[in-house]
């Protein structure tokens, strides 16, 4: 009888330990999700300030995605990574995502920037979220800044139905570059 009680007590203690550990993991996930949401909102506010018409464009789009990237380049090789969120404007569904960038070429330094994708239709948004997306080689497009270019001023068309804004510490980038960049779901945060 005493052994049975001891087993019950041990089982209860183990259950409590696992419950506390699981709750702590959930808190860390929620904390990371909130950090990404805050980064996304900060980025959108900076974009709206630099190009006010983008607020209406993003609101009327099928969806959008916002990423923060930190890249390092030393001599002939470089890499970068970041996290972000894709939002379906129709359902308000959020998908947390990661990005990974690899680049080659002479250079040295650290580059921090943020990227906003705007999706014209549900098909390209769903493809981005569910299949990931990758720039091959190098995609560089000159963005139009100022009043020239209409509602998408400051953006570059990077794929059929996908527009991209790139922001640096100095504001909206005039040249938008993506070198071998992969975007994919973050299994740890979804």
N, C-alpha and C positions, 0 to 999 in steps of 0.2 A: 504494500500500500504506500509506504513511504517513497519507494522508487517511482511509483506512478505519479505521485505529487511532484517529485523532483523533475520528472520529465515534463509535466505540465507547466511548471514554473519556467524551466529552460525554454520550452516552446514559446511561452508568452514573452519572455525576455528577447528571444531571437526575433519574434514578430515585431516587437517595438523597435528594435535596432534597425531592422530592414525598413520599417515604415518611416522612421526618422531620416534614414539615408535617402530613400526615394523622394521624400518631401524636399530635402536639401537639393537634390538633383533637379527637381521641378523648379525650385526657386532660382537656380542658376540659369536654367533654360529661359525662364521668363525674364530674368534680368538682361540676358543677352538679346532677347527679342526686343525688349524695350529700348536698349541702346541703339539697335538698328533702326527702330521706328523713329527715335529722336534724330539720328543722323539723317534719315530720309526727309523728315520734316524741315530740318535745318537747311538741307541741300535745296529742297523745293523753294523755301523762302528766299534763299540766295539767288536762285534762278529767276523767280518772279521779280525780284528787285532789279536784276540785270536786264531782263527782257519781259516786261509786264504782260505781254500778250500770251505768254506760255501758260499762264494760269487757266485761261479759257480752253486752250488747245489740250492741255492735260485732262481737264475736267470732261471734255467731250470725246476723248479718245476711248478705245476699248479698255485700255489699261496702261500702266506705266511701271517702270522698275528703276530703282535708285541704288547705286553702289558707291562705296568708298574704297579707294585703291591706294596702296602704298607700294611703290616700286623702287628697287635698288639696282643700279647698274655699276659694275666694276669692270673696267677695261673692255673686254669683248663680249661679255655675257651679262644678262640681267634677268630679273624675275620680279614678279609682283603678285600680290594676292589681296583679296578683299572680301567683304560681305555686303549683302544688300537684301532688298525686298522687292518682290513684284506684287502689284495690286491690280486685281480685276475690278474695274470701275462699276460694272454691272452687279456683281455679287458681293463686292467688298472683300472677297477672299484674299488673304495674304499668303504668299509663299516666300519663305526665307531661302536665300540662295548664297552661293559662294562664287568667286571668280579666281582664276589663276591665269597669269600672264607670263610668257617666256619671250625674250627678245635677244637678238644678236646684233652686233655692230659696236663700233668704237664709242666709248663714252664713259663717264663716271658721274655718279651723283644719286640723289634720292629725290623721287618725284611723288608728291601726294596730290591726288585729284579725285573728283567725284564725277560720276556719270549718271545721266538720266536718259532712259529709253522711253519713247512714246510709241505705242502700238496702235496703228490705224484700225485694225480689225481683230475680232476674236480669234481667228485662225492663227495669226502670227503671234498673238499673246500666248495662246495655248501651246503652240509649238515651242516658244521660248521657255515657258515654265515646265512643260512635261518632257521635252526632249533635250533641254539644254541648248546651248548655241555656241558656236565657235567661229571666230574670225580666222581665216586662213591667211598665212603670209602676213602682209601688211595692208591694212585698209586706211587710207588717209583721205580725208575730204576737207576742203576749205569751207568753213561755215561762214554764212553771211551775217554780219553784225550791223545793227542799226536798223533803219527803216526799210532798207532794201531787203526784199525776200518775203514779204508778207507775214502771215501768222507763224511760219516756221523759221523766222529769222533767228540766226544763231545756232541752228541745228544742221546736222548732216544726215542725208539719207544713207543708211548703212546696209539696208536690205529692203526688199520690196515690202512696204507697209511698216517699216521700222525707222524711226528718227532718233538721233542721238545728240544730246547736249553734253559737253564736257566742261566742267568748272575747275578752275585752279584757285589758289589763294588770291589771285588778282582779278578773278571774275570769270566771265564766259570765255572759253578758249576760242581763238580765231582758227586754229588748225586742230582738227580732231584726229587722233591716231589710235588705232588698236592693233597691236602686233601679237598674233597668235594668242588670242585671249579666249578662254573657255568659261562659260557661265553655266552653272548647274545647281540643282536643288541641294540644300543643306539638310541632310538626313538627321543631323543632331538637333535641329531647331524646328522641324516641322512635325 
